[in-house]
């Protein structure tokens, strides 16, 4: 039996083919326990051990100047075609297919164009993998660093190997932060959410930016475990994060989208909000 992360996309496809179904029920999503695929457990073991506050702050210094590359949305999307997310037990779709599924679900529900676009690009920060970042520093659920880890985070026992467990201040409820300080002042675990926020923050409505920045923060938008760090404004904006979440999660059981048919609509949508080239 495999005990480490999968080494190729072909191995991943073989691994999930007998459990991926288009008729998956809502309660069958996000099951994180001993029945989870080994690759998912191995992913979170690495993620929880290595996402320290110092690591997060270092990655912010490295990436937020946005000096890694210049490319448009479609070029970035094409580069992600080969990526399948090791942290996700629910799908074997490529990132392009998942993004289209999410956006089409938002579109069919009648939400405004900015939210359809948010669905289409929400995972685009995974281009971090193209810059050599390992998946544990790109995907998966996000959580605050620099304060006590909630037991509502998936696989909380895996934090025992995290170096921050030896810093007494970080093992208190508020840790390095003040009560209701606001999430903008919190060092969230590093990944595609935070990175894409910096890439598009000058172009999209604030509601879209909250969705992008916190859509993987399940410990709060689903479990409400970190309300003690959130400002009143955060709480209002999280209404949009919670509205978005079902489109992101449950659309994974839908049929594969047809890019050739949908592309003209999304080309027009992207050009309405975003420049031809973005700084990454």
VOGU-927503 format. One record per residue: x, y, z of N, C-alpha, C, O, CB in turn. Coordinates in steps of 0.02 Angstrom, whole numbers, plus 50000, padded with zeros to 5 digits. Glycine has a CB too. Example, Ala and Ser with C-alpha at 12.3 -4.5 7.8 and 13.67 -1.06 7.14 Angstrom:
<rs>
506604971650390506154977550390506604983550390507124983450423505654977650452 506424988850354506844994750357506455000250394506705005750402507044997050286 
</rs>
This chain:
<rs>
500434994050000500005000050000500445006250000500945006550036499525000150062 500265011349959500645017549955500595021350020500065021950050500405021849896 501175024050043501185027850106501415035050096501425038850144501625024550156 501595037050034501815043850021501385047049967500955043749939502535043949999 501505053449953501115056949902501195053549834501725050749819501325064149897 500685053949794500715051049727501225054749685501325060749693500025051249693 501555051149640502105053949602501905056449533502295059949502502645048849596 501315054649509501115056749443500365057449439499995054749480501365051749390 500135061249388499415062149379499085055549359498505054449375499285067449325 499455051149324499175044749305499015040549366498495037249369499655040949259 499465040649416499335036949478498725039749514498325036049542499945037249524 498655046449513498065049449544497425047249509496945045549542498125057149543 497425047249443496835045149405496635037949422496045036449430496955045949330 497135033549427496995026649445496705026249515496265022149529497635022449439 496965030549559496765030349629496035032349640495695029549682497215034849670 495805037249600495135039849613494595037049567494005038349579495145047249605 494775033349516494275031549465493695027449493493135027749467494605027749409 493815023549547493285019349573492875022849627492405019849654493565012949600 493035029049645492645032649696492355039149670491945042249705493065033949756 492565041349611492295047549584491635046149548491625042149501492795050949536 491105049349571490445048149541490105054849528490175059549567490015043649587 489735055149475489355061349461488725061849502488395067049501489185061649387 488535056549539487935056749581488095057449655487685055849698487515050449569 488695060049670488905060849739488425065449777488235070749752489615063549743 488215063349838487765067249880488165072249921488755071249933487345062549925 487825077649943488165082949979488525080450041489085082650056487675088349998 488215075750077488525073450139489135068950127489495067250173488025069550180 489255067250064489835063050048490455067250030490985064450018489665058449990 490375073850028490955078150015491325079750080491035079550134490725084749981 491975081350073492395083450129492355078550187492225080550244492185090450152 492475072350174492535067350227493275066550241493645063550202492195060550207 493495069250298494195068950317494265064850381494175067350437494485076150328 494425058450372494525053950429494975048250405495285048750352493845051250458 494995042950442495445037450424495245034050359495635030350329495465032250479 494625035350336494405032550272494635036750213494555034750155493645031850271 494915042650226495145047050173495715043750135496085039750163495375053950202 495775045350070496335042650032497005044150065497095049450095496335045449961 497465039550060498125040350092498475046650067498815050050106498555034350079 498395048250002498725054149975498465060450009498855065250018498615054649899 497835060650028497545066450062497825066950133498015072350155496775066050064 497865061350168498135061350236498885063350235499105067150277498055054450268 499255060750187499965062550182500045069950167500495073250193500305058350127 499605072550124499635079750108499545083850172499945088350186499085081550056 499025082450211498885086550270499405085450325499515089950365498195084950296 499715079650327500245078650376500825083450362501115086450408500495071350374 501005084250298501525089050278501295096150290501665100250318501715088050205 500705097750267500435104550272500425106950344500655112450359499725104850243 500175102750389500105104950459500775105250495500855109150541499645100250496 501255101250474501905101450506502325107350484502735109850522502275095050491 502225109650422502695114450392502425121550385502805126150372502895112050326 501775122550393501485129250388501555132750455501075133050494500735128950366 502145135450468502265139450528502145146850512502095148750454502995138350555 502095150850564502005158050552502605161050517502535165250472501885161850618 503205158850536503805161450503503815159650429504005163650387504435158650538 503595153550412503555151450342503065155950304503225158150248503335144050336 502485157150333501985161450301502255168450288502185171050232501345161850344 502565171350337502825178150329503375178350276503435183250239503095180650396 503775173150273504305172850222504015172350152504265175650106504765166850235 503485168350144503165167750078502825174250057502815175849998502665161950078 502535177750104502245184250088502775189050063502665192650014501885187150150 503345189150095503885193550073504125191650003504315195949963504465193450122 504125185149989504365182849924503875184249868504075186149813504505175349927 503225183249880502745183249825502325189549817502115191149762502285177549833 502205193249871501755198949864502035204749823501645208949801501565201549931 502695205249811502935210349763502705208849691502765213249648503685210749765 502455202749678502185200949612502705202049557502575205349506501555205049596 503295199149567503835199949519504055193249489504615192749462504415203349551 503625188149493503805181549468503685180749393504075177449358503425176249505 503145183849368502975182849297502435187849277502135191149320502725175649284 502325188449213501755192149185501395187449137501695184849091501995198649148 500755186349149500365182249104499625183649115499415185949168500515174649115 499235182249063498515183249067498165177349098498465172149112498245184648999 497515178149110497125172849142497145166449101497215161049129496395175149151 497075166949035497035160948994497695157248991497715151148990496805162648923 498245160948991498895157748992498995154049058499235148349060499465162848982 498805157249114498865154049179498415147949183498625142749210498685158949235 497805148349156497355142749157497625136849117497575131149138496665144849130 497915138349059498215133049018498775129549055498855123449050498475135948952 499175133349092499735130349128499505125849185499875121449206500185135849155 498895127049209498635122949264498275116649241498055112649282498165127049306 498215115749176497835110149149498075103449176497675098849184497865110149074 498715102849189498985096349211498945095349287499125090049311499705095749189 498715100349324498725099949397498085096949423497535099149406498835106749427 498145091849466497585089149505497775090049578498345088649598497435081649487 497305092449618497425094549687497465088449734496975084949743496875099349710 498055087249764498155081649809497765082249874497675077349909498895080849824 497535088249891497185089249954496435087849948496085087649999497285096249979 496185086849887495475086449875495255079149866495455076049817495285090649813 494865076449913494645069549906494045068649861493795063049853494495066749973 493795074049830493145073849797493165074049722492635073049691492745079349821 493735075149690493715075949617494385074049585494915074649615493535082949598 494325071849522494925070649482494935075349421495305074049373494965063349459 494535080649423494515085349368495135089749366495445090949418493885089749373 495315092049307495845096949301495605103549331495005104449342496075097949227 496065108149343495875114549371495435118549323494965121849346496495118649387 495565118249258495125121549210494415119049215493935122949216495395120549138 494335112449218493665109549222493315111449287492725113149286493695101949215 493675111149342493375113049406493175120449407492635122149431493855111549464 493605124749381493445131849379492815133149337492385137049356494025135849351 492775129849280492185130649237491555127949271491025131049267492295127049170 491605122249304491035119449340490775124449392490175125749397491215112849373 491235127249430491055131949483490725138149453490195140249476491665133949524 491035140949402490775147049371490095145949340489655150149345491255149649319 490005140249307489365138749275488815137749328488245139649316489425132449231 488985134949385488495134149438488285141049465487685142249478488775129849495 488765145649473488605152449494488175155949442487685159249459489265156449507 488355155149379487995158349324487275155949321486815159949313488335156949258 487165149449328486495146649324486055148749382485445148749378486525139149321 486375150649438486005152949497485815160249492485455162749536486405151749560 486045163749440485845170649429486245175949466486005181549474485145171449447 486835174249489487245179249524487575184049473487605182549414487795175749566 487815189849498488095194849452488735192549419489045187649440488235201349490 488935196049367489495194049326490155193749365490575189449351489575198749267 490245198249414490865198049452490935191549491491485189049501490905204049500 490365188749512490395182449551490495176449504490815171549524489745181549592 490235176749444490385171549395491125171449381491445166149380489985172649329 491415177349370492135177849358492525175149418493025171649410492345185149343 492305176749478492635174249538492645166649538493155163549555492285176849601 492085163549520492065156249515492565153649464492875148449474491375153949497 492635157249409493075155049355493815155549374494215151349352492945159049293 494005160549414494715161549428494905159649500495495160349518494905168749415 494445157449542494575157149614495165152749632495475153849684493955154649649 495325147749592495885143349607496515144849566496985140949566495685136149595 496515150549531497065151949486497725153149522498255152849492496895157949444 497695154649586498305155449625498725149149630499285149249653498135157849694 498435143549608498815137249608499395137349559499775132449555498355131449593 499465142749521500075143449480500695143649523501255143249497500025149749436 500615144349589501185143849634501585137449621502195137349628500955143949707 501235132149601501585125849585502075126749528502585123349525501075120349568 501925131349482502365132449425503025135849446503515135449410502015136749373 503015138949504503615142349530503995137749578504445140049613503425148849565 503825131449579504195126549618503935125349688504255121749727504885128649622 503355128249705503085127149772502765120249776502415118249730502575132649789 502875116649831502555110149840501815110949853501595116349875502885106249898 501425105749841500695106449849500495108449920499995111849929500355100049829 500875106249970500675107950039500725115450052500455117950101501105104150089 501075119250008501125126450014500695130049961500795135949948501845128650007 500235126349932499825129149878499075127849889498675132349882500035126249810 498895121649906498195119749909498005117549980498415117750026498045114049859 497385115349988497145113050052496795118350092496815124250075497715110250092 496465116250146496125120950191496635125750221497205123850235495745117150247 496425131950231496855136950263496645138150335496085136450354496845143550223 497095141050374496975142050445497445147450471497975148550441497065135450486 497275150950525497735155850554498355152450583498315147150613497385159850607 498925155650573499535153750608499665158950662499385164450660500145153150559 500085157350711500245162150763499755162250820499775166750863500295168850734 499295157450822498825156750878498625149450882498815145450839498185161450870 498235147650932498055140650942497665137950882497235141350855497635139851006 497825131850862497465128550808496815125750834496805122350885497895122950775 496275127150800495625124550819495575117050802495875114750753495055128450785 495215113350843495105106350827494585105450771494425099850752494865102550889 494335111150744493885110950687494275110850621493975109750568493415116950688 494925111850623495335111250563495395103850546495435099750592496045114550573 495395102050483495435094950464496095092050490496615095250487495385094150387 496055085850514496635082150541497035086350591497635087250582497085079950484 496725088850644497085093250691497665089750727498135093150748496605095950743 497635083250733498175079650768498845080350731499375079450761498005072350776 498815081850666499435082250627499855088450645500425089050622499265082350554 499585093050684499965098950703500515097350755500915101750771499505104250731 500525091350781501005089850834501725090650811502175091750852500905082750860 501855090250746502535091050719502695098250698503245099550674502635086450661 502235102850707502345109750687502785113350739502645112950799501665113550679 503305116750716503765120050761503425125350805503665126750860504325123250722 502875128250782502525133350821502215130450884502025134050930501985136750779 502155123750888501875120650948502335121851008502115121051065501775113150937 502965123650996503435125051050503455132251071503845134051115504105122851031 503055136551040503035143651057502415144951099501855144651073503045148150992 502505146351162501945146751210501415151851188500815150451192502205148451279 501635157651165501155162851145500695160451090500105162051089501525169151122 500965156551044500575154150987500075148751006499655146850965501035151650933 500115146251066499655141051088499095143851132498765140051168500025135651126 498995150351129498435153551164497895155451114498015155551053498675159751204 497305156951139496735158251095496875163751045496735162950985496115160051137 497145169451068497275175051024497985175150997498115178150945497145181551061 498445171751031499125171351007499435178250996499445182351042499145167550943 499685179450936500035185650920499555191350903499775196750884500505184550862 498905190150909498405194950885497975197750942497985195250998497965191650833 497615203050925497145206050973496435203650958496285201750901497175213850970 495995203551008495305201550996494985205750941495065211850939494895202151060 494615202350896494275205650840494735210150799494535215450776493685209650865 495355208050791495845212150756495705212750681495935217350649496545209450766 495335208050654495195207950582495675203250546496265203150560495245214950553 495415199450499495815194350465496375197350424496875193950410495375190150421 496315203550404496845206750366497485207250406498035208150378496625213650342 497435206750472498015207150516498255200250540498705199750581497845211450577 497945195050514498115188150534498525184850479498375185450420497465184050548 499045181250499499455177450452499135170650440499235165950477500185176650478 498735170350386498425164050368498945159450336499435161750307497825165150320 498835152850342499285148150309499345150050236498865152150204499045140850318 499955149150208500095151450141499825146650088499855140550096500845152250131 499545149550034499295145449980498995149549925499095155649921498795140450005 498625146249882498365149549821497855154849836497785159549797498055144449775 497495154349892496985159449909497315166249920497125171249888496605157249973 497795166449966498125172749982498495175549922498495181549909498605171850041 498825171149885499225173349828498785176649775498945182149751499605167549797 498235173449755497805176349703497485182849727497385187449687497255171349683 497335183349791497075189649818497545195449800497315200649777496995189249895 498185194449809498675199749794498705201149719498805206949698499365197849820 498625196149678498675196949605498095201149579498195205249534498685190049571 497485200149606496885203249575496575208649619496035211149603496365198049560 496885210549674496545214849723496395221849696495975225349724496965215449785 496725224049643496595230649616496025230649564495855235949537497215233449584 495725224949550495265224449493494565222149511494105223349471495555219849443 494455218949567493815215849581493475218949642493805221949684493905208349592 492805218249647492455220749706492695217349770492955211849768491695219649698 492595220749826492845217949889492535211249905492865206849932492695222849946 491895210349887491565203949900491935198249864492035192949892490835204049878 492145199549802492525194649764493195193149796493415187449798492625196949692 493515198349822494175197449852494125193349917494565189349931494485204249867 493595194249955493495190050014493395182749994493675178250026492895192550056 493005181549943492895174649920493555171449900493705165849920492405174549861 493945175149860494585172449837495055171249895495385166049897494905177349787 495095175849941495585175449995495415170250048495865167550080495655182150028 494765168850058494565164650114494125158650095493825155550139494205168750164 494095156850031493645151350013493875144650039493475139950043493575151049938 494515144050058494765137750087494795137950164495035133250195495455136250059 494555143250194494565144050267493945140850296493515144250325494615151650287 493895134250289493305130550311493205130850386492645130550410493345123450288 493755131350424493685131550496493285137550520493025137550575494375131650529 493245142750478492825148450495492175148750456491645149150485493205154850484 492215148450389491585149550353491105143650360490505144350347491725150750279 491355137850380490915132150393490835130750468490275129750492491165125950358 491395130750504491395128750575491355134650623491215133650682491995124750589 491485140750599491455146850640491905146450702491705148150757490735148250662 492515144050691492975142750746493415148650763493745148650815493405136850729 493435153850721493895159350732493545166250734493845171250715494425159450677 492925166250756492565172550761492895177450808492795183550802491875171250783 493305175050855493635179450903494175183750871494395188650901493945175350958 494385182050809494885186050773494565190550720494895195050694495405181550741 493935189450705493615192950650493305199550671493015200150725493085188650619 493365204550627493035210950638492305210450616492105205550584493395216650600 491905215550633491215215650610491175215750534490725212850504490835221750640 491655219150502491675219450429491825212550400491515210550350492195224650405 492295208950430492425202150409491785197950410491635194350363492975198850453 491425198550465490805194550472490315196050416490005191450389490475195850540 490245202350398489785204150344490035201250277489635198550238489705211750338 490665201950264490945199550201490925191850196490875189150141491655201950193 490955188550253490935181250251490255178550230490205172650214491115178450319 489745182650230489105180550201489215178550128488905173850103488575186150207 489645182250093489785180750023490215174550015490125170649969490125186749989 490685173650061491105167550060490655161450068490755156450035491645167750115 490175161850114489725156250125489245155150067489065149450052489325157350189 489035160450034488615159649974488995156049919488715152049882488375166449949 489645157549914490045154749860490215147449872490255143549824490675158749853 490305145449934490575138849950490195133049918490515128549892490575137950023 489515132949918489185127249887489325126549812489345121049786488435127849897 489435132149778489585131849706490275128749695490385124949648489555138849674 490745130449739491425127749735491435120349751491755116449716491885131549782 491075118349803491115111549828490665106749791490905101549766490935111449902 490025108249786489555103249761489525102849685489245098049659488875104749787 489805107749650489815107249577490295101749553490285100049494490015113949546 490695099049599491175093849579490845087349559491165082949530491655092549636 490195086649573489845080549553489495081449486489155076849463489345078649605 489575087149454489245088449390489645085549332490215083449340489145095949380 489335085549274489665083149214490235087749194490255093649212489165082449156 490715084949156491285088949134491045094449087490665093049041491805084449099 491265100649098491065106249055491415106048987491955103148981491205112949090 491095109048937491365109248869491675116048857491325120948844490805107648817 492335116348860492685122748854492555126048787492455132148785493425121648863 492545122348733492465125348667491815129248662491785134548630492475119848613 491295126748694490635130048692490625136148738490325141248721490085125248712 490945135648794490895140848846491415146348838491315151848865490975137748914 491955145148803492515149748803492335156848780492575161548811493055147048759 491925157948727491775164848708491465168948765491645174848773491295164848649 491015165948803490715169548860491245171548910491255177148934490175165148894 491695166948926492195168348978492755172848953493045176548993492495161849004 492905172748890493385177548862493115184648871493485189148891493515176148788 492485185648857492165192248865492145194248938492275200048955491455192248835 491995189448982491945190849054492625192749082492675197649120491665184749091 493135189149065493805190649091494025197549068494295201449108494315185349066 493915199149005494145205648979493745211549009493995217149008494075205748903 493155210249034492755215549066493065217949131493025223949147492045213049080 493395213449168493645215249234494405215549239494665219249280493385210349283 494755211649199495475210749210495875212849150495635212349093495625203449227 496485215349161496915217249104497155211049066497105205449090497515221449130 497415212249007497655206648965498235202948999498315196948989497875209248897 498635206549038499185203549074499135205349148498995211149165499865205649044 499265200449191499275201649262499985200449287500365196549259498775197049298 500165204049341500805202849374500715197249425500245197149464501065209349409 501185192549423501155186749467501775186549512501845182049553501105180249426 
</rs>
